[in-house]
Amino acid sequence: MGLMSNADYIQKELPNVELPTDIRSSIESLCSDWIGTKHDVVHELAN
């Protein structure tokens, strides 16, 4: 849950940070992957 909370925080704060476009895209992709992984893990644990 901490990982998802951190990824969510980063996504919300990212527009306030000046970054090169390629780095911003990488961070957005990473956060999206983290959140997706959390959902996958929770789903597998429920099964």
Secondary structure, 3 states (H helix, E strand, C coil): CHHHHHHHHHHHHHHHCCCCHHHHHHHHHHHHHHHHHHHHHHHHHHC
